[in-house]
Structures are given as structure tokens and as C-alpha cells.
Amino acid sequence: MNHLTLPGDIIPLDHMAHVVYEMVERIPMEMFLPLL
């Protein structure tokens, strides 16, 4: 039995990409500056 479930099986990948993009867009760019 395979207990691993890919997110794509539950949520469409294009929807996931949109949600991730929205999350990243809300994060201030100043948080990324120390990482650059």
C-alpha cells in the first residue's frame, strides 16, 4: 500500500502555484534581502 499522496492528487498544480504566488507576493521583499 502506498501511503504517500502527492498534493497534485488533491489540489490541481496550477491552483497550488497560484496560492504559492499569492503567499510570496504578500511577503515584504525586505525579508529576502539578507538571503541575497
C-alpha distance matrix in Angstrom:
0.0 3.8 6.3 9.1 11.3 14.5 17.6 18.7 16.1 18.0 21.4 23.3 24.0 27.7 27.7 26.1 28.7 31.4 30.3 30.2 33.6 35.1 34.0 35.5 38.6 39.3 39.2 42.8 43.3 45.1 41.8 41.0 44.4 43.9 40.9 42.9
3.8 0.0 3.8 5.6 7.9 10.9 14.2 15.3 13.2 15.2 18.4 20.2 20.6 24.4 24.5 22.6 25.1 27.9 26.9 26.6 30.0 31.6 30.5 31.9 35.0 35.8 35.7 39.2 39.6 41.5 38.3 37.3 40.8 40.4 37.3 39.3
6.3 3.8 0.0 3.8 6.3 9.9 12.6 14.6 12.6 13.8 16.9 19.3 19.8 23.5 23.1 21.0 23.8 26.4 24.9 24.7 28.2 29.5 28.2 29.8 32.9 33.4 33.2 36.8 37.5 39.2 35.9 35.3 38.8 38.3 35.4 37.7
9.1 5.6 3.8 0.0 3.8 6.6 9.6 11.7 10.5 12.0 14.6 16.7 16.7 20.5 20.3 17.9 20.4 23.3 21.9 21.4 24.9 26.4 25.1 26.5 29.7 30.4 30.2 33.7 34.2 36.0 32.8 31.9 35.4 35.1 32.1 34.2
11.3 7.9 6.3 3.8 0.0 3.8 6.4 8.3 6.8 8.2 10.9 13.1 13.5 17.2 16.9 14.8 17.6 20.2 19.1 19.0 22.4 23.8 22.9 24.5 27.5 28.2 28.4 32.0 32.7 34.8 31.8 30.9 34.6 34.6 31.7 33.6
14.5 10.9 9.9 6.6 3.8 0.0 3.8 5.2 5.5 7.4 8.9 10.4 10.1 13.9 14.0 11.8 14.2 17.1 16.4 16.1 19.3 21.0 20.4 21.7 24.6 25.7 26.0 29.5 29.9 32.3 29.4 28.3 31.9 32.2 29.2 30.9
17.6 14.2 12.6 9.6 6.4 3.8 0.0 3.8 5.3 5.4 5.7 7.8 7.7 11.2 10.7 8.4 11.3 13.8 12.8 13.0 16.2 17.6 17.1 18.8 21.5 22.5 23.0 26.7 27.3 29.8 27.1 26.3 30.0 30.6 27.8 29.5
18.7 15.3 14.6 11.7 8.3 5.2 3.8 0.0 3.8 5.4 5.1 5.3 5.4 9.1 9.4 8.3 10.7 13.2 13.2 13.7 16.4 18.1 18.3 19.8 22.1 23.6 24.5 28.0 28.4 31.3 28.8 27.7 31.3 32.3 29.3 30.6
16.1 13.2 12.6 10.5 6.8 5.5 5.3 3.8 0.0 3.8 6.0 7.2 8.8 12.1 12.0 11.4 14.2 16.4 16.1 17.0 19.8 21.1 21.3 23.1 25.4 26.6 27.6 31.2 31.9 34.6 32.1 31.1 34.8 35.6 32.7 34.1
18.0 15.2 13.8 12.0 8.2 7.4 5.4 5.4 3.8 0.0 3.8 6.7 9.1 11.9 10.6 10.2 13.6 15.0 14.2 15.7 18.6 19.3 19.4 21.7 23.8 24.6 25.8 29.6 30.7 33.3 30.8 30.3 34.0 34.9 32.4 34.0
21.4 18.4 16.9 14.6 10.9 8.9 5.7 5.1 6.0 3.8 0.0 3.8 6.3 8.5 6.8 6.7 10.2 11.3 10.7 12.5 15.1 15.8 16.3 18.6 20.4 21.4 22.9 26.6 27.6 30.5 28.2 27.7 31.4 32.6 30.1 31.5
23.3 20.2 19.3 16.7 13.1 10.4 7.8 5.3 7.2 6.7 3.8 0.0 3.8 5.5 5.3 6.4 8.8 10.1 10.8 12.5 14.4 15.6 16.8 18.6 20.1 21.7 23.3 26.8 27.5 30.7 28.7 27.8 31.3 32.8 30.2 31.2
24.0 20.6 19.8 16.7 13.5 10.1 7.7 5.4 8.8 9.1 6.3 3.8 0.0 3.8 5.4 4.9 6.1 8.6 9.8 10.4 12.1 14.2 15.2 16.3 18.1 20.1 21.4 24.7 24.9 28.1 26.2 24.9 28.3 29.8 27.1 27.9
27.7 24.4 23.5 20.5 17.2 13.9 11.2 9.1 12.1 11.9 8.5 5.5 3.8 0.0 3.8 5.4 5.1 6.3 8.7 9.9 10.5 12.4 14.3 15.3 16.3 18.7 20.4 23.5 23.7 27.2 25.7 24.4 27.7 29.7 27.1 27.6
27.7 24.5 23.1 20.3 16.9 14.0 10.7 9.4 12.0 10.6 6.8 5.3 5.4 3.8 0.0 3.8 5.4 5.1 6.2 8.6 9.8 10.6 12.4 14.3 15.2 16.9 18.9 22.3 23.1 26.4 24.9 24.1 27.6 29.5 27.3 28.1
26.1 22.6 21.0 17.9 14.8 11.8 8.4 8.3 11.4 10.2 6.7 6.4 4.9 5.4 3.8 0.0 3.8 5.4 5.1 6.1 8.5 9.9 10.6 12.3 14.1 15.6 17.0 20.5 21.2 24.3 22.3 21.5 25.1 26.7 24.3 25.5
28.7 25.1 23.8 20.4 17.6 14.2 11.3 10.7 14.2 13.6 10.2 8.8 6.1 5.1 5.4 3.8 0.0 3.8 5.5 5.1 6.1 8.6 9.9 10.5 12.1 14.4 15.6 18.8 19.0 22.3 20.7 19.5 22.8 24.7 22.3 22.9
31.4 27.9 26.4 23.3 20.2 17.1 13.8 13.2 16.4 15.0 11.3 10.1 8.6 6.3 5.1 5.4 3.8 0.0 3.8 5.5 5.0 6.2 8.7 9.9 10.4 12.5 14.6 17.7 18.4 21.8 20.6 19.8 23.2 25.4 23.4 24.0
30.3 26.9 24.9 21.9 19.1 16.4 12.8 13.2 16.1 14.2 10.7 10.8 9.8 8.7 6.2 5.1 5.5 3.8 0.0 3.8 5.4 5.1 6.3 8.7 9.8 10.9 12.9 16.4 17.7 20.7 19.1 18.9 22.4 24.3 22.5 23.7
30.2 26.6 24.7 21.4 19.0 16.1 13.0 13.7 17.0 15.7 12.5 12.5 10.4 9.9 8.6 6.1 5.1 5.5 3.8 0.0 3.8 5.4 5.1 6.2 8.5 10.0 11.0 14.4 15.2 18.2 16.3 15.7 19.3 21.0 19.0 20.2
33.6 30.0 28.2 24.9 22.4 19.3 16.2 16.4 19.8 18.6 15.1 14.4 12.1 10.5 9.8 8.5 6.1 5.0 5.4 3.8 0.0 3.8 5.4 5.2 6.0 8.7 10.1 13.0 13.4 16.9 15.8 14.9 18.1 20.5 18.7 19.3
35.1 31.6 29.5 26.4 23.8 21.0 17.6 18.1 21.1 19.3 15.8 15.6 14.2 12.4 10.6 9.9 8.6 6.2 5.1 5.4 3.8 0.0 3.8 5.5 5.1 6.4 9.0 12.1 13.5 16.7 15.8 15.8 19.0 21.4 20.2 21.1
34.0 30.5 28.2 25.1 22.9 20.4 17.1 18.3 21.3 19.4 16.3 16.8 15.2 14.3 12.4 10.6 9.9 8.7 6.3 5.1 5.4 3.8 0.0 3.8 5.4 5.3 6.7 10.4 12.1 14.8 13.2 13.6 17.1 19.0 17.8 19.3
35.5 31.9 29.8 26.5 24.5 21.7 18.8 19.8 23.1 21.7 18.6 18.6 16.3 15.3 14.3 12.3 10.5 9.9 8.7 6.2 5.2 5.5 3.8 0.0 3.8 5.4 5.3 8.4 9.1 12.1 10.7 10.4 13.8 16.0 14.7 15.8
38.6 35.0 32.9 29.7 27.5 24.6 21.5 22.1 25.4 23.8 20.4 20.1 18.1 16.3 15.2 14.1 12.1 10.4 9.8 8.5 6.0 5.1 5.4 3.8 0.0 3.8 5.5 7.7 8.7 12.1 11.8 11.8 14.6 17.4 16.7 17.3
39.3 35.8 33.4 30.4 28.2 25.7 22.5 23.6 26.6 24.6 21.4 21.7 20.1 18.7 16.9 15.6 14.4 12.5 10.9 10.0 8.7 6.4 5.3 5.4 3.8 0.0 3.8 6.3 9.0 11.6 11.1 12.3 15.1 17.5 17.3 18.5
39.2 35.7 33.2 30.2 28.4 26.0 23.0 24.5 27.6 25.8 22.9 23.3 21.4 20.4 18.9 17.0 15.6 14.6 12.9 11.0 10.1 9.0 6.7 5.3 5.5 3.8 0.0 3.8 6.3 8.4 7.3 8.8 11.7 13.8 13.8 15.3
42.8 39.2 36.8 33.7 32.0 29.5 26.7 28.0 31.2 29.6 26.6 26.8 24.7 23.5 22.3 20.5 18.8 17.7 16.4 14.4 13.0 12.1 10.4 8.4 7.7 6.3 3.8 0.0 3.8 5.3 5.9 7.8 9.7 12.2 13.0 14.1
43.3 39.6 37.5 34.2 32.7 29.9 27.3 28.4 31.9 30.7 27.6 27.5 24.9 23.7 23.1 21.2 19.0 18.4 17.7 15.2 13.4 13.5 12.1 9.1 8.7 9.0 6.3 3.8 0.0 3.8 5.3 5.3 6.7 9.9 10.5 10.8
45.1 41.5 39.2 36.0 34.8 32.3 29.8 31.3 34.6 33.3 30.5 30.7 28.1 27.2 26.4 24.3 22.3 21.8 20.7 18.2 16.9 16.7 14.8 12.1 12.1 11.6 8.4 5.3 3.8 0.0 3.8 5.4 5.2 7.7 9.7 10.4
41.8 38.3 35.9 32.8 31.8 29.4 27.1 28.8 32.1 30.8 28.2 28.7 26.2 25.7 24.9 22.3 20.7 20.6 19.1 16.3 15.8 15.8 13.2 10.7 11.8 11.1 7.3 5.9 5.3 3.8 0.0 3.8 5.7 6.8 7.9 10.0
41.0 37.3 35.3 31.9 30.9 28.3 26.3 27.7 31.1 30.3 27.7 27.8 24.9 24.4 24.1 21.5 19.5 19.8 18.9 15.7 14.9 15.8 13.6 10.4 11.8 12.3 8.8 7.8 5.3 5.4 3.8 0.0 3.8 5.7 5.3 6.7
44.4 40.8 38.8 35.4 34.6 31.9 30.0 31.3 34.8 34.0 31.4 31.3 28.3 27.7 27.6 25.1 22.8 23.2 22.4 19.3 18.1 19.0 17.1 13.8 14.6 15.1 11.7 9.7 6.7 5.2 5.7 3.8 0.0 3.9 5.3 5.3
43.9 40.4 38.3 35.1 34.6 32.2 30.6 32.3 35.6 34.9 32.6 32.8 29.8 29.7 29.5 26.7 24.7 25.4 24.3 21.0 20.5 21.4 19.0 16.0 17.4 17.5 13.8 12.2 9.9 7.7 6.8 5.7 3.9 0.0 3.8 5.6
40.9 37.3 35.4 32.1 31.7 29.2 27.8 29.3 32.7 32.4 30.1 30.2 27.1 27.1 27.3 24.3 22.3 23.4 22.5 19.0 18.7 20.2 17.8 14.7 16.7 17.3 13.8 13.0 10.5 9.7 7.9 5.3 5.3 3.8 0.0 3.8
42.9 39.3 37.7 34.2 33.6 30.9 29.5 30.6 34.1 34.0 31.5 31.2 27.9 27.6 28.1 25.5 22.9 24.0 23.7 20.2 19.3 21.1 19.3 15.8 17.3 18.5 15.3 14.1 10.8 10.4 10.0 6.7 5.3 5.6 3.8 0.0
